[in-house]
Amino acid sequence: MPAYNFACVVDDATMRITHVIRGDDHISNTPKQVLLYQALGLDIPIFAHLPLILAKGGGRLSKRSGATAVSEYRQLGFLPQALVNYLLLLGWSPGNDREIIDIQEAAKIFDIRDANKTAAVFDMDKLNWINNYYIKTSPTNKLTDLLTPMIEEKFPGGRNYCSDRQWLENLIKLYQGRINTLSDFLDWADFFFLDEIVVGQDLVEKFLSQDLSKEFSMFIERLERLESFTVASIEEAFRNLVKELNIHSRQLIHPSRVALTVKTIGPGLFDVIYF
């Protein structure tokens, strides 16, 4: 402890540090360091102590609760501006219950005297919400630039799919408002980039236990006969078919979605079929 405090003082003084801003777990070190500054005849910097950032359940942060490298947040698909925005809100507020603020505006209005006096809580749900906002409001072409290398890395044939830039950009736009992170897109839209998909037995039993080969075949035939292959024409063909078969649309919609995507939720079925 003596060596630590002595090294801190000498190091900061050598680097001409004028302001020391650190966690309040260092408050007990400050008077000792002030004495050392005085004993060595050095200028004493201005000290400020900020509350610690805690895990959601209380206690110190762990990797599970958010204490991880910035590079890992990038790999998980968090946008830089979203992470900066969220970190700004840990222990400080721009006022008026604002949740979204960019760093340029924050730099103009920030005052350390406005920092919270109580510990902040690192909440992944809040970070996901903020990241979702930035994904929704980002230009789709920028998101496509970020997602392209991720797709090429994750899927064996990803490079081939990414070669059609317009198709990929439109597909990403379809999911843009639904995902919290860029990696969510890789999970939710994986069936577009896989040569084969496997439907789990639980989904087979729930949605595909009934023999729908006749209905599926009729639907496929109608799609192949469409002069203009659009989301609207796909839906019209589907509605006409279920009307002729005198069945509820859900009897064919849910099985079709599972058969195509191996998922029970997602974008509209007709959008999925179009892409």
C-alpha positions as CSV (number, residue, x, y, z in Angstrom):
1,M,0.0,0.0,0.0
2,P,2.8,2.6,0.8
3,A,4.5,1.7,-2.5
4,Y,1.2,2.0,-4.4
5,N,0.4,5.4,-3.1
6,F,3.9,6.7,-3.6
7,A,4.0,5.4,-7.2
8,C,0.6,7.0,-7.9
9,V,1.8,10.4,-6.7
10,V,5.2,10.3,-8.5
11,D,3.6,9.0,-11.7
12,D,0.8,11.6,-11.8
13,A,3.2,14.4,-10.9
14,T,5.7,13.4,-13.6
15,M,2.9,13.4,-16.2
16,R,1.7,16.8,-14.9
17,I,-1.7,15.4,-14.1
18,T,-4.0,18.3,-13.0
19,H,-7.2,16.4,-12.3
20,V,-7.7,13.0,-10.9
21,I,-11.1,11.5,-11.6
22,R,-11.6,8.0,-10.2
23,G,-14.0,5.6,-8.4
24,D,-15.0,6.4,-4.9
25,D,-13.3,3.2,-3.7
26,H,-10.1,5.3,-3.9
27,I,-11.4,8.0,-1.4
28,S,-9.3,6.4,1.4
29,N,-6.2,6.8,-0.7
30,T,-6.7,10.5,-1.4
31,P,-5.6,12.0,2.0
32,K,-2.5,9.8,2.0
33,Q,-1.6,10.9,-1.5
34,V,-2.2,14.6,-0.6
35,L,0.3,14.2,2.3
36,L,2.8,12.8,-0.1
37,Y,2.3,15.6,-2.6
38,Q,2.9,18.1,0.2
39,A,6.0,16.2,1.5
40,L,7.5,16.2,-1.9
41,G,6.7,19.8,-2.6
42,L,4.5,19.0,-5.6
43,D,1.3,20.8,-6.8
44,I,-1.7,18.9,-5.5
45,P,-4.2,18.0,-8.4
46,I,-7.9,18.4,-8.1
47,F,-9.5,15.1,-7.0
48,A,-13.0,14.0,-7.9
49,H,-14.5,10.6,-6.9
50,L,-17.4,9.0,-8.8
51,P,-19.7,6.3,-7.7
52,L,-18.9,2.8,-8.9
53,I,-20.8,1.0,-11.6
54,L,-22.5,-2.1,-10.1
55,A,-24.1,-5.2,-11.6
56,K,-27.9,-5.3,-11.9
57,G,-28.3,-7.5,-8.8
58,G,-25.9,-5.3,-6.9
59,G,-22.2,-6.0,-6.2
60,R,-19.2,-5.7,-8.5
61,L,-19.5,-6.1,-12.2
62,S,-18.5,-9.5,-13.7
63,K,-18.2,-10.6,-17.3
64,R,-21.7,-11.9,-17.2
65,S,-23.1,-8.6,-16.0
66,G,-21.3,-6.3,-18.4
67,A,-17.6,-6.1,-17.4
68,T,-16.0,-7.0,-20.7
69,A,-13.8,-5.5,-23.4
70,V,-15.1,-2.9,-25.8
71,S,-13.9,-5.3,-28.7
72,E,-16.3,-7.9,-27.4
73,Y,-19.2,-5.4,-27.6
74,R,-18.2,-4.7,-31.2
75,Q,-18.2,-8.5,-32.0
76,L,-21.7,-8.8,-30.4
77,G,-23.0,-6.2,-32.7
78,F,-23.3,-3.1,-30.6
79,L,-22.9,0.2,-32.5
80,P,-20.1,2.6,-31.2
81,Q,-22.5,5.5,-30.8
82,A,-25.0,3.4,-28.8
83,L,-22.3,2.1,-26.4
84,V,-21.0,5.7,-25.9
85,N,-24.6,7.0,-25.3
86,Y,-25.2,4.3,-22.7
87,L,-21.9,4.8,-20.9
88,L,-22.7,8.5,-20.7
89,L,-25.9,7.7,-18.8
90,L,-24.1,5.7,-16.2
91,G,-23.7,8.3,-13.4
92,W,-24.8,11.4,-15.4
93,S,-28.0,12.6,-17.0
94,P,-28.5,15.4,-19.7
95,G,-31.8,16.3,-17.9
96,N,-35.4,16.2,-19.0
97,D,-35.4,12.4,-18.7
98,R,-33.5,12.1,-22.0
99,E,-32.1,8.7,-22.9
100,I,-30.6,9.5,-26.3
101,I,-27.7,11.9,-26.7
102,D,-24.6,12.0,-28.9
103,I,-21.2,12.7,-27.5
104,Q,-20.8,16.0,-29.3
105,E,-23.8,17.4,-27.6
106,A,-22.9,15.9,-24.3
107,A,-19.5,17.5,-24.4
108,K,-21.1,20.9,-24.6
109,I,-23.4,20.5,-21.6
110,F,-21.5,18.1,-19.4
111,D,-20.4,19.3,-15.9
112,I,-18.8,16.8,-13.5
113,R,-20.6,18.6,-10.7
114,D,-23.8,17.1,-12.1
115,A,-22.5,13.5,-11.8
116,N,-24.7,11.2,-9.7
117,K,-23.8,10.7,-6.0
118,T,-25.1,7.2,-6.0
119,A,-23.8,4.1,-7.7
120,A,-25.0,3.4,-11.3
121,V,-26.2,0.0,-12.3
122,F,-25.1,-1.7,-15.6
123,D,-28.3,-2.9,-17.2
124,M,-27.9,-5.0,-20.4
125,D,-31.6,-4.6,-21.2
126,K,-31.1,-0.8,-21.3
127,L,-28.0,-1.1,-23.5
128,N,-30.0,-3.3,-25.9
129,W,-32.8,-0.8,-26.0
130,I,-30.4,2.1,-26.8
131,N,-28.6,-0.1,-29.4
132,N,-32.0,-1.0,-31.0
133,Y,-32.8,2.8,-31.3
134,Y,-29.5,3.5,-33.1
135,I,-29.9,0.5,-35.4
136,K,-33.4,1.6,-36.3
137,T,-32.3,5.1,-37.1
138,S,-29.0,4.3,-38.9
139,P,-28.8,4.4,-42.7
140,T,-29.4,0.9,-44.0
141,N,-26.3,1.1,-46.2
142,K,-24.1,1.8,-43.1
143,L,-25.5,-1.3,-41.4
144,T,-24.9,-3.3,-44.5
145,D,-21.3,-2.3,-44.5
146,L,-21.0,-3.5,-40.9
147,L,-22.9,-6.7,-41.4
148,T,-21.3,-7.9,-44.7
149,P,-18.0,-9.1,-43.1
150,M,-20.0,-10.7,-40.2
151,I,-22.1,-12.6,-42.7
152,E,-19.1,-13.7,-44.8
153,E,-17.3,-14.9,-41.6
154,K,-20.3,-16.8,-40.1
155,F,-21.7,-18.5,-43.2
156,P,-19.7,-20.7,-45.7
157,G,-21.5,-19.2,-48.7
158,G,-21.9,-15.8,-47.2
159,R,-19.6,-14.1,-49.8
160,N,-21.9,-15.2,-52.6
161,Y,-25.0,-13.8,-50.9
162,C,-23.3,-10.5,-50.1
163,S,-22.3,-10.0,-53.8
164,D,-25.9,-8.9,-54.5
165,R,-25.7,-5.6,-52.5
166,Q,-29.2,-4.4,-53.3
167,W,-30.8,-7.6,-52.2
168,L,-28.8,-7.7,-49.0
169,E,-29.5,-4.1,-48.2
170,N,-33.2,-4.6,-48.6
171,L,-33.1,-7.8,-46.5
172,I,-31.3,-6.0,-43.7
173,K,-33.9,-3.2,-43.9
174,L,-36.6,-5.8,-43.4
175,Y,-35.1,-6.7,-40.0
176,Q,-33.7,-3.3,-39.1
177,G,-36.4,-2.4,-36.6
178,R,-36.6,-5.8,-35.0
179,I,-33.1,-6.5,-33.8
180,N,-31.2,-5.2,-30.7
181,T,-27.7,-6.0,-32.0
182,L,-26.2,-6.8,-35.4
183,S,-25.5,-10.3,-34.3
184,D,-29.3,-10.7,-33.8
185,F,-29.6,-10.4,-37.6
186,L,-27.2,-13.3,-38.0
187,D,-29.4,-15.4,-35.8
188,W,-32.8,-14.3,-37.0
189,A,-32.0,-14.3,-40.7
190,D,-29.6,-17.3,-40.8
191,F,-31.9,-19.4,-43.0
192,F,-31.3,-17.0,-45.9
193,F,-27.6,-17.9,-45.9
194,L,-27.7,-21.6,-45.2
195,D,-27.8,-24.3,-47.9
196,E,-29.8,-26.6,-45.6
197,I,-32.0,-26.0,-42.6
198,V,-33.1,-28.6,-40.1
199,V,-36.5,-28.3,-38.4
200,G,-36.4,-29.5,-34.8
201,Q,-38.7,-32.4,-33.8
202,D,-40.7,-30.1,-31.4
203,L,-41.5,-27.8,-34.3
204,V,-42.4,-30.7,-36.6
205,E,-44.8,-32.1,-34.0
206,K,-46.4,-28.7,-33.4
207,F,-46.6,-27.3,-36.9
208,L,-45.8,-29.9,-39.5
209,S,-47.4,-33.1,-38.2
210,Q,-50.4,-32.7,-40.6
211,D,-49.7,-33.7,-44.2
212,L,-49.8,-30.4,-46.1
213,S,-47.9,-31.6,-49.2
214,K,-51.0,-30.9,-51.4
215,E,-51.5,-27.4,-50.1
216,F,-47.8,-26.6,-50.3
217,S,-47.6,-27.9,-53.8
218,M,-50.6,-25.8,-54.9
219,F,-49.1,-22.7,-53.3
220,I,-45.7,-23.2,-55.0
221,E,-47.4,-23.7,-58.4
222,R,-49.3,-20.5,-58.1
223,L,-46.1,-18.6,-57.1
224,E,-44.3,-20.0,-60.1
225,R,-47.1,-18.8,-62.4
226,L,-47.0,-15.2,-61.1
227,E,-46.2,-12.7,-63.8
228,S,-44.9,-10.1,-61.2
229,F,-43.2,-11.6,-58.2
230,T,-43.9,-9.0,-55.5
231,V,-44.9,-9.2,-51.8
232,A,-48.4,-8.0,-52.8
233,S,-48.8,-10.6,-55.6
234,I,-47.5,-13.4,-53.3
235,E,-50.1,-12.5,-50.6
236,E,-52.9,-12.3,-53.2
237,A,-52.0,-15.8,-54.4
238,F,-52.0,-17.1,-50.9
239,R,-55.3,-15.5,-49.9
240,N,-57.0,-16.8,-53.0
241,L,-55.7,-20.3,-52.3
242,V,-56.9,-20.5,-48.7
243,K,-60.2,-19.1,-49.8
244,E,-60.6,-21.9,-52.5
245,L,-59.5,-24.5,-50.0
246,N,-61.9,-23.1,-47.4
247,I,-59.4,-23.1,-44.6
248,H,-58.2,-20.5,-42.1
249,S,-55.0,-18.7,-43.3
250,R,-53.2,-19.6,-40.0
251,Q,-53.5,-23.3,-41.0
252,L,-51.0,-22.6,-43.8
253,I,-49.2,-19.5,-42.6
254,H,-47.5,-21.0,-39.5
255,P,-46.5,-24.3,-41.1
256,S,-45.1,-22.4,-44.1
257,R,-43.1,-20.1,-41.9
258,V,-41.6,-23.0,-39.9
259,A,-40.8,-25.0,-43.1
260,L,-39.0,-22.0,-44.6
261,T,-37.3,-20.4,-41.6
262,V,-37.2,-23.0,-38.7
263,K,-38.7,-20.1,-36.6
264,T,-42.2,-19.3,-35.3
265,I,-41.8,-15.5,-35.4
266,G,-40.1,-13.0,-37.7
267,P,-41.0,-10.6,-40.6
268,G,-44.2,-11.1,-42.5
269,L,-44.4,-14.5,-44.3
270,F,-44.9,-12.9,-47.7
271,D,-41.8,-10.7,-47.3
272,V,-39.8,-13.8,-46.3
273,I,-41.0,-15.7,-49.4
274,Y,-40.2,-12.7,-51.6
275,F,-36.6,-12.6,-50.4
